[in-house]
Amino acid sequence: MTLTLPRIVILGRPNVGKSTLFNRLCGRRRALVGDEPGMTRDRLYARAEWLGKPFEIVDTGGIVPAEKELIPSEIFRQAQKAIDEAAHLILVVDAREGVVPLDEELAHRLHRTGKKVALAVNKVDAAQHSPLAAEFHRLGIKAIFPISAEHGLGIDDLLDHVTAGFPQAVATDESPQGESPASMSAEGMPDHPITGSPDQPISVAIIGRPNVGKSTLLNTLLNEERSIVSPVPGTTRDAVDAEFERDGLHYRLVDTAGIRRKGKTKLLAEKLSVIQARQHLERADVALLLLDAEEGLTAVDTHIGGYAHESGRSVIIVVNKWDAIPKGPTTTQDFTRIIREGMKFLSYAPIVFISAIRGQRLGNLLKAIAQVAEARRQRVATAEMNRFLSEVDFARASTPSGKPTRVYYLTQAGVAPPTFIAFVNRAGKLHFSFERFLENRIRERFGFAGTPIVIKTRTSR
């Protein structure tokens, strides 16, 4: 459960600067911004604060109410959901283009909601351009603010107005001095142990190629339609994040855009969304690598799995659409064997079979997330580690020809991911086969399920 804050919803037709304003208000580059219309599709949420008043800011996709195509109509439906939740609406228009019929239609629709509405006349980049806002009085919205979302002009007056009735934040001794909710953003991952508490949620990135069910999984876990779901590959562009609580644990989910091979990514929005997906992966604790059971393991799946492994995130391989597969006595074992053979570098990652659309086995998935997040922060005392080391039969380990490798001492230097320092008799990195042998023995004794293990060496003289 998250704290209930007043919500400000940003609305408008495509390409008027809604996402630029959203990024300005939440103090970071959260939404994709570019010259292509339709960059934002799903509802994006972020916390912010103005003059001691915390609130939640919501960005919506460009609205075209009469459009019948699937994606624009879904954007409109998502925007309507955001309006229902709003304490205050901000309609963004383009000062340089003047009033267009779609602005008039949107203003009329917002009047009928009965909600408080402010009009942000964007792209007024200098004081001499302020008269451009005059013609927008015909939209019938009294609160008109000439602004430049890109340069921050006029934003203070807009915020003074929309937050006028919002309550002040209640100070607590637990809050860091001088730190506002905006600075504790959904993107910023504080460096502290994972507990799954409201202040320290388990951050989970849902990754995979387009159309494997990432947005469906997010929506099912939240029990609401936060992401647009359609059979069109690449529907999600922005990373959509949300928080929820289950069985006493707090989770932050990030539904990322489908990752394609570079040669298949052509539009600017698609390229930016893939970059952002990888950035969100870097900030997560756990990555859910979604596979499509009907299509089986593909080369792109393996490619994305490599990203997750190299990032040092903990990984769970999630086989979605398992309900659509005809079952035999060895179906699960056969699919597991294919995954293990195709992604040997993720041998430590547990595999969970689910149906996101039917909500099947999601309890098993949440349990695996909690276990993997805990293993990621697990720490083994040095004395216990060296008792284990004395019991390892290194004669079974493969070593290159020449002087055999001896491990005199082993200590854990860090967590997330678990990092060990081995004091050995020879300089340089351990031979890969010897390192794999040592890693396997560590896992056999201490677990570390789902998380990569880093082993560094120092020469012991």
C-alpha positions in Angstrom: 0.0 0.0 0.0 1.3 3.5 -0.8 0.6 6.8 0.9 -2.4 8.6 -0.6 -1.2 11.9 -2.0 -3.1 14.5 -4.1 -2.7 13.8 -7.8 -2.0 16.3 -10.5 -2.7 14.9 -14.0 -1.1 16.4 -17.1 -3.3 16.1 -20.2 -3.2 17.4 -23.8 -3.0 16.4 -27.4 0.1 14.8 -28.8 3.4 16.7 -28.9 2.5 19.8 -26.9 5.2 19.2 -24.2 3.4 17.2 -21.6 6.3 14.9 -20.8 8.7 17.8 -20.7 6.5 19.4 -18.1 6.2 16.1 -16.2 10.0 15.8 -16.1 10.3 19.4 -15.0 7.8 18.9 -12.1 9.3 15.6 -10.8 12.9 16.9 -11.2 14.3 14.2 -13.4 14.2 12.8 -16.9 11.5 10.2 -16.1 9.4 10.3 -19.4 10.7 9.9 -22.9 10.9 13.2 -24.8 11.4 13.7 -28.5 10.0 15.3 -31.6 7.9 12.2 -32.6 4.2 12.4 -31.6 3.0 9.7 -29.2 6.2 9.2 -27.3 4.2 8.6 -24.1 1.5 5.9 -24.1 1.0 4.6 -20.6 0.2 6.6 -17.4 3.5 7.5 -15.6 3.5 8.4 -11.9 6.1 10.2 -9.9 6.2 11.9 -6.5 7.2 15.6 -6.1 6.9 18.4 -3.6 6.3 22.2 -3.8 6.8 24.5 -0.8 6.5 21.6 1.6 3.4 20.1 -0.1 3.9 16.6 -1.4 1.9 15.3 -4.3 1.9 12.8 -7.1 2.3 13.9 -10.7 0.8 11.8 -13.5 1.8 12.0 -17.2 -0.6 10.7 -19.8 -0.3 10.0 -23.5 -1.3 12.4 -26.2 -5.1 12.3 -26.4 -7.0 12.0 -29.7 -10.6 11.2 -28.5 -12.1 10.4 -31.9 -9.3 8.1 -33.0 -10.5 4.5 -33.5 -7.1 2.8 -33.8 -6.1 0.5 -30.9 -3.2 2.4 -29.5 -4.7 5.9 -29.5 -8.0 4.6 -28.1 -6.1 2.9 -25.3 -4.2 6.0 -24.6 -7.5 7.9 -24.3 -8.9 5.2 -22.0 -5.7 5.4 -19.8 -6.1 9.2 -19.6 -9.7 8.8 -18.5 -8.6 6.6 -15.6 -6.1 9.2 -14.6 -8.7 12.0 -14.6 -10.9 9.9 -12.3 -8.1 9.8 -9.8 -7.1 13.5 -10.0 -7.3 16.3 -7.5 -6.3 18.8 -10.2 -5.9 18.7 -14.0 -3.4 20.6 -16.1 -4.3 20.9 -19.8 -1.2 21.6 -21.8 -1.5 23.5 -25.1 1.1 24.8 -27.6 1.4 28.6 -27.7 3.2 28.6 -31.1 0.4 26.7 -32.8 -2.5 28.6 -31.2 -5.9 27.1 -30.4 -6.7 24.1 -32.5 -10.0 22.1 -32.6 -8.6 19.3 -30.6 -7.7 21.7 -27.8 -11.3 22.9 -27.8 -12.6 19.4 -27.6 -10.3 18.4 -24.7 -11.2 21.6 -22.8 -14.9 20.9 -23.2 -14.4 17.3 -22.0 -12.4 18.4 -19.0 -15.1 21.0 -18.1 -17.7 18.3 -17.9 -15.6 16.3 -15.4 -16.2 18.8 -12.6 -12.5 18.7 -11.7 -10.3 21.7 -11.1 -8.5 22.6 -14.4 -5.5 24.8 -15.1 -4.4 25.7 -18.6 -0.6 25.6 -19.2 0.2 27.5 -22.4 3.6 25.9 -23.2 6.5 27.0 -25.3 6.3 30.6 -24.1 10.1 30.8 -24.0 10.5 34.5 -23.4 8.5 37.3 -21.7 7.8 38.9 -25.1 6.0 35.7 -26.2 3.4 36.0 -23.3 0.7 37.6 -25.5 0.5 34.3 -27.3 -1.5 33.0 -24.4 -4.3 35.5 -24.8 -6.2 33.6 -27.5 -6.5 30.6 -25.2 -9.1 32.4 -23.0 -11.7 31.2 -25.5 -11.2 27.7 -24.1 -13.2 28.8 -21.1 -10.5 27.9 -18.5 -10.0 30.8 -16.0 -6.6 29.7 -14.6 -4.2 30.3 -17.5 -0.4 30.2 -17.1 2.1 30.9 -19.8 5.0 28.6 -19.3 8.1 27.1 -20.8 8.4 23.5 -19.6 11.8 23.2 -21.3 13.3 26.3 -19.6 11.3 26.3 -16.4 9.6 29.7 -16.9 6.3 30.2 -15.2 6.3 26.8 -13.5 6.3 28.4 -10.0 3.1 30.3 -10.6 1.5 27.2 -12.0 2.5 25.1 -9.0 1.4 27.8 -6.6 -2.1 27.6 -8.1 -2.6 23.8 -8.5 -1.2 23.0 -5.0 -3.1 25.8 -3.2 -5.4 23.4 -1.3 -2.9 20.6 -0.8 -1.8 19.7 2.8 1.7 20.3 4.1 4.0 17.4 4.6 4.2 16.0 8.1 7.8 16.0 9.3 9.2 12.9 10.9 12.5 12.1 12.6 12.9 9.2 10.1 13.1 11.5 7.1 16.6 12.7 6.0 17.2 16.3 6.6 16.6 18.5 3.6 15.4 15.6 1.4 12.0 15.9 -0.3 9.9 13.1 -1.8 11.0 14.2 -5.2 14.6 13.4 -4.4 13.6 9.9 -3.2 12.4 9.1 -6.7 11.2 5.8 -8.2 14.3 5.8 -10.3 16.8 6.4 -7.5 17.8 3.2 -5.7 19.1 3.9 -2.2 22.1 1.9 -1.1 20.6 0.0 1.8 19.6 -3.6 2.6 16.5 -4.9 0.9 13.8 -5.5 3.4 10.6 -5.1 1.4 9.4 -2.4 3.7 7.5 0.7 2.4 10.7 2.8 2.7 12.9 0.0 1.2 10.9 -1.8 -1.5 12.2 -4.6 -3.5 12.8 -3.1 -7.0 11.9 -5.4 -9.8 12.4 -4.8 -13.5 10.3 -6.8 -16.0 12.3 -7.3 -19.1 12.0 -9.2 -22.3 11.4 -8.9 -26.0 8.3 -7.2 -27.3 4.9 -8.8 -26.8 5.9 -11.5 -24.3 3.4 -10.3 -21.7 5.3 -7.8 -19.6 2.5 -5.2 -19.3 0.0 -8.0 -18.7 2.1 -9.2 -15.8 2.3 -5.7 -14.3 -1.4 -5.2 -14.6 -2.3 -8.5 -13.1 0.0 -8.1 -10.1 -1.4 -4.6 -9.5 -5.0 -5.7 -10.2 -5.4 -2.6 -12.4 -4.6 -1.5 -16.0 -1.5 0.6 -15.4 0.0 -0.4 -18.8 -1.6 -0.5 -22.2 -1.8 -4.1 -23.4 -2.3 -4.9 -27.1 -1.1 -7.5 -29.6 1.0 -4.8 -31.3 4.7 -5.4 -30.5 6.4 -2.4 -28.8 3.2 -0.9 -27.3 5.1 0.1 -24.1 7.7 2.8 -24.6 8.2 4.5 -21.3 9.2 2.4 -18.3 6.0 2.2 -16.3 6.6 1.8 -12.5 4.2 1.1 -9.7 4.3 -0.1 -6.1 2.2 -2.6 -4.2 2.3 -4.7 -1.1 1.7 -8.4 -0.7 2.1 -10.7 2.3 3.9 -7.9 4.3 6.5 -7.2 1.6 6.6 -4.0 -0.5 7.5 -4.2 -4.2 8.3 -1.6 -6.8 7.7 -3.0 -10.3 9.0 -1.4 -13.5 7.5 -2.6 -16.8 10.2 -1.8 -19.4 9.9 -1.5 -23.1 10.5 -4.6 -25.2 14.2 -4.9 -26.1 14.9 -5.6 -29.7 18.2 -6.2 -31.6 19.8 -2.9 -32.7 19.1 -3.5 -36.3 15.3 -3.9 -35.7 15.0 -0.6 -33.7 14.2 2.2 -36.2 12.0 4.9 -34.6 13.5 7.4 -32.2 10.9 6.5 -29.6 11.8 2.8 -29.8 15.6 3.5 -29.6 15.1 5.8 -26.5 12.8 3.2 -24.9 15.4 0.4 -25.3 18.1 2.6 -23.8 15.7 3.5 -20.9 14.9 -0.2 -20.4 18.5 -1.0 -19.9 18.9 2.0 -17.5 16.0 0.7 -15.4 17.5 -2.7 -15.4 20.7 -1.2 -13.9 18.7 0.3 -11.1 16.7 -2.8 -10.2 17.5 -5.4 -7.5 15.7 -8.3 -9.4 15.1 -8.7 -13.1 12.2 -10.8 -14.3 13.3 -12.2 -17.8 10.0 -13.0 -19.5 9.9 -15.7 -22.2 7.0 -16.7 -24.4 6.2 -20.4 -23.9 4.4 -20.6 -27.2 7.4 -19.3 -29.2 10.1 -21.0 -27.0 13.6 -19.7 -26.3 14.8 -17.3 -29.0 18.2 -15.8 -29.8 16.8 -12.4 -28.7 15.8 -13.9 -25.3 19.4 -15.1 -24.9 20.7 -11.7 -25.9 18.5 -9.9 -23.3 19.5 -12.5 -20.7 23.1 -11.5 -21.3 22.2 -7.9 -20.5 20.7 -9.0 -17.2 23.7 -11.2 -16.3 26.2 -8.5 -17.2 24.3 -5.9 -15.2 24.9 -7.8 -12.0 21.1 -7.9 -11.2 19.5 -11.0 -9.6 17.5 -12.8 -12.3 14.4 -15.0 -12.4 13.5 -16.6 -15.7 9.7 -16.3 -16.1 8.1 -18.5 -18.7 4.8 -16.8 -19.6 1.7 -18.2 -21.4 2.3 -21.6 -19.9 -1.5 -22.2 -19.9 -1.4 -22.3 -23.7 1.0 -25.2 -23.9 -0.2 -28.8 -24.3 1.1 -30.7 -21.3 2.8 -34.1 -21.1 4.5 -35.9 -18.3 7.9 -34.2 -19.1 6.8 -30.9 -20.6 8.2 -28.8 -17.8 11.4 -30.7 -17.5 11.9 -30.5 -21.3 11.4 -26.7 -21.4 13.7 -26.3 -18.4 16.4 -28.3 -20.1 16.1 -26.1 -23.3 16.5 -23.0 -21.2 19.5 -24.3 -19.2 21.3 -25.4 -22.4 20.5 -22.1 -24.2 21.4 -19.8 -21.3 24.2 -21.6 -19.4 25.4 -18.2 -18.1 22.1 -17.9 -16.1 22.4 -21.4 -14.5 21.8 -19.7 -11.1 18.5 -18.2 -12.1 15.3 -20.0 -10.9 12.7 -20.7 -13.5 9.0 -20.0 -12.8 6.2 -21.0 -15.2 3.2 -18.7 -15.1 0.2 -17.4 -17.0 0.1 -13.6 -16.5 -3.3 -13.2 -18.2 -4.9 -15.8 -16.0 -3.0 -15.0 -12.9 -1.7 -18.6 -12.5 1.3 -19.3 -10.3 1.9 -15.6 -9.5 2.2 -16.6 -5.8 5.2 -18.8 -6.7 6.7 -15.8 -8.6 6.4 -13.4 -5.7 7.9 -16.0 -3.4 10.8 -16.4 -5.8 11.3 -12.6 -5.9 11.4 -12.4 -2.2 13.9 -15.3 -1.9 16.2 -13.9 -4.6 16.1 -10.4 -3.2 17.1 -11.8 0.2 19.9 -14.0 -1.3 21.2 -10.9 -3.1 21.9 -9.2 0.3 23.1 -12.4 2.1 26.4 -12.1 3.9 28.5 -15.0 5.2 30.9 -14.4 8.1 34.6 -14.9 7.3 35.1 -17.6 9.9 32.2 -19.6 8.4 33.5 -19.0 4.9 36.9 -20.4 5.8 35.5 -23.4 7.5 33.7 -24.1 4.3 37.0 -23.5 2.3 38.8 -26.1 4.4 36.3 -28.7 3.4 36.4 -28.1 -0.4 38.2 -30.8 -2.4 40.1 -28.6 -4.9 41.7 -31.8 -6.4 38.4 -32.0 -8.4 38.8 -28.6 -9.8 40.1 -28.1 -13.4 43.2 -26.0 -13.6 45.4 -25.0 -16.5 48.7 -26.8 -16.9 51.6 -25.6 -14.8 51.5 -24.5 -11.2 48.2 -25.6 -9.5 46.0 -22.9 -8.0 45.7 -22.8 -4.2 43.1 -20.8 -2.3 44.5 -19.8 1.2 41.7 -17.5 2.4 38.2 -16.5 1.2 36.2 -13.5 2.5 33.0 -11.8 1.4 33.7 -8.2 0.5 30.2 -7.0 -0.5 26.6 -7.8 -1.3 24.2 -7.0 -4.2 25.7 -8.9 -5.9 27.7 -11.0 -3.4 31.3 -10.4 -4.0 34.2 -12.5 -2.6 37.9 -12.0 -2.5 40.1 -15.2 -2.8 43.7 -15.0 -1.6 45.6 -17.3 -3.9 49.1 -18.3 -4.8 49.3 -16.9 -8.3 48.7 -13.4 -9.8 45.9 -12.7 -12.2 42.3 -13.8 -12.6 41.3 -17.3 -11.8 41.0 -19.7 -14.7 37.3 -19.8 -15.7 36.9 -23.5 -15.0 38.5 -23.1 -11.5 36.3 -20.0 -10.8 33.2 -21.9 -11.9 34.1 -24.8 -9.6 34.6 -22.5 -6.6 31.3 -20.6 -7.4 29.4 -23.9 -7.6 30.7 -25.0 -4.2 29.7 -21.7 -2.7 26.2 -22.0 -4.0 25.9 -25.6 -2.8 26.7 -24.5 0.7 25.2 -21.1 1.0 22.6 -20.8 -1.7 22.7 -17.3 -3.3 19.8 -18.4 -5.5 19.1 -16.1 -8.5 22.1 -13.8 -8.0 25.4 -13.7 -9.8 28.5 -14.2 -7.7 31.7 -12.1 -8.2 35.0 -13.6 -7.2 38.1 -11.4 -7.2 41.6 -12.5 -6.4 44.6 -11.2 -4.5 48.0 -12.8 -4.3 48.9 -14.2 -0.9 52.7 -14.0 -0.2 
